[in-house]
Structure formats: C-alpha cells, structure tokens
C-alpha cells in the first residue's frame, strides 16, 4: 500500500489527520517523516530551556513550507535577537509569527522584514522606549501585537511625525503608559484598523497621541478593553461620539458604572452585535435596561462574574432581545443560582439561542438547566464547565431536547459520570466535539465517537 500511494496523496491524507494521529505518522518510516515535515505549514515550539540555536535552525529547515510559527521558551532569553534571526532565516515563507521570548531590538525587526517580507501577523515583545519606525517595511502586515518589557537604555526617538500609511487592520497593545511617545506614530498612520485590543494600559500614549487615537476610533468594528480602568471611561465616552461602525465590544475588569451607562444610552453604534462584559462591581440592572432599549441589533451577550445583576434585569433584556439574541453566556454569575426559575423564563423568551454558556455556576441544578433546555431546541453549542451539581440526568435531557447540538463542554462536572457521557454520545446525531475528562469516556463511548467522527478532548 505504501508503494502504491504517491507522495502528493499521502501528504493530503496527513493534512486531514487529527493532531494525535499526525504525531504518530512520523514514527512509521523515514519517507513518511519527510513527507509529514514537507506538508507541515503550522508549528508551535515550546521549550523549557534555551535551545542550541544551530540545532533549532536545522530542525526548522526540515519544514520548508512553514507559514505559521509560535516560539515559546521558559525562562525568557537574553539572546532573543539571535533566536529571532535564526527563525526568520530558516522560515522565509512565514506569514504568521508569534515570538514572545524576551524583548527584541529594532535592528532585528528590520532584519525580519527583509527575511520574511510576506508576514501578515506578528506578535513580539519590545524594549522601551517604544519605537515603531520598523513597522512600515512590513508591507503585508495586517495584524500586530505588542508586549512592552524592560528598558534597553537606547536613544528615545520619541514620536516620529512622518506620514506613512500602514496596512494594519488589527492592533493589540499591552501596558501602554503616558510616557510611550512612539505610540502616536501608530495612531496617526493606522487608518485601516478595524480591531483594537488594549490590555493593562494606563494611557494611550502621551498628550500628543490623543488626537491620533480619536481618529483611529472612527473606523473601528471591534474593541477590547482588558484591565484598563484608568482609560476605560474616556475611551467609551469618545467611542459613543465618534464610532458608528462598532459591532463588537469587550470590557473586562475596569471602568465605572457611569462611563458604561453613557455608552449604552448615547452610543451611535447602531450595529453593535456582540457585547462581552466582566465587571463584577460595575454592572447592574440599569445597564441591562439601557442595552435592552438601545441595542436592538445585539446577537451575542456574555456576562462574567456580574454580582450586582438580578433576575429582573436579565428578564427585561431577554424579553427585548427575544427575536435576535443567538448567544448568551452567564459565567460565574450567582444570579443563576440565586433566583429559581430565571433560566426557565430566559429559555422561553430566547428561543433563537444557538450558543449557551453557563460555566462555573457551582450550584446550578439539573432541574434549572433542563427547564431552560426544553425551550432551546436550536442550540448547537452548550458549555456547562465547572457546574459541579449537574448529574447524568442533564445528559439524558440533552439527548431529548437538543437534537442539533454539535459542541458540548462538560469538563469538571463532578456529578456527570461515564454512563451519562456514554448515553449522550450514543444518542446525539449532530455531535462533533465533546470536552470531558478522559476517565469518563468508556471504551464503548470512544468507539462510537470514532465511528461518528466525534472529537473527544479533555
């Protein structure tokens, strides 16, 4: 059989294999090892000690068609520049690179732009003072993620006021401070950015950067603010005034009740479809009422650890969104456990739900979940990870009420046993992905999952 199959056909087979099988392919023979390496386009390397760089270069050279590489080494390297140059010279076809093994110099990034001119996505750690004069040579770059760390002691170029329109469409910045002058260069020259993610940022740069930042907001379609308490209110205020194209907003761990309420009531974002909030002490029923009244286009609502929200607010929202909401997440929200009958009401209102996430509600009972699922016949994705009180009864009900389920997560559900998992696998016609502990998957369930092309992952 091995002699009958040509190289191209074998490579096509390798590409379609799931990860565990792909790893075993390399052990069959030298020919299969060579073909597997030649067909590999994506590689993630995680090392616990600094590599011998010539050896790593030799290993990468065996994979001539790599387009995506992620390199992670613990602890952080002092010789990051040398390692980056080695990866770049060994993988000239790279389109996606994630390299976070320590700050790299501007010179090594200029070299990277020459070695890998087709890079579309880059994640990298930079020294302070931040400078982005190396970005323009990456003519194909669409996604850029920056993680500042340490200080190089090099000359501070400050904010370069030249004009050079960049093709960036997605920008992620972490830990930006008021003294980071170089960020202004990005704000002024990123006219095509549609996705902006800010993580643990104290400011958006110095005072001269602010006007450029406002211009960057105008074309945004997706914004994420994670632990950006000092700037969240200001950003939301300007977002409400300047952005009418936003369709996705995420705010985690930062802001105030007033800033978010202003955005929800005054925003011009008539097409906002996704709202994801983790604001334990900054979100209450007033916000939910405002969302119900002003966000008629909302399709996805995700709430995490929202302690001040009550059933009344969620019922108002559910009633207003009955014809549109397709995804609901109430993760670690004690209102789910505190108010009996809430899930039943939501299920009756939100009959178009396709995705439901009730993860880490420790005290969620079978009867509460089942009473909701009876009305949610269109669900294709369910997550109840960490719901310790659920039992096999919930799994049986899933097979009866939710025939369209394709993906289910029941990890860390102590009350769900191997028998319940087995019944669920045998009686779920559409299931394609099941996340559950390995010790809960019986031989019968594993055989059926294989026959029905169901991926079971821990």
Protein Blocks (a to p, Z undefined) as FASTA:
>chain_A
ZZmpcfklmmmmmmmpcfklmmmmmmmpmmlmmmmmmmpcbdcdddfbdcdfklmmmmmm
mmmmbcbdcdddddddfklmmmmmmmmmmmmmbcbdcddebccdfklmmmmmmmmmmbfb
dcddddddddfklmmmmmmbmbdcdddedjehiacebjafbdcddfbfbdcdehiafklm
klmmmmmmmmkbcbdcdehiabgbdfklmmmmmmmmmmpcbdcdehilklmmmmmmmmmm
mpckbcbdcdehiajfklmmmmmmmpcblkbfbdcdddfklccfklmmmmmmmmmmbcbd
cdehilkbcfklmmmmmmmmmmmmmbdcdehiaklmmmghklmmmmmmmmmbfbdcfehi
lklcfklmmmmmmmmmmbcbdcfehiakbcfklmmmmmmmmmmbfbdcfehilklcfklm
mmmmmmmmkbcbdcddfklmcfklmmmmmmnopacdZZ
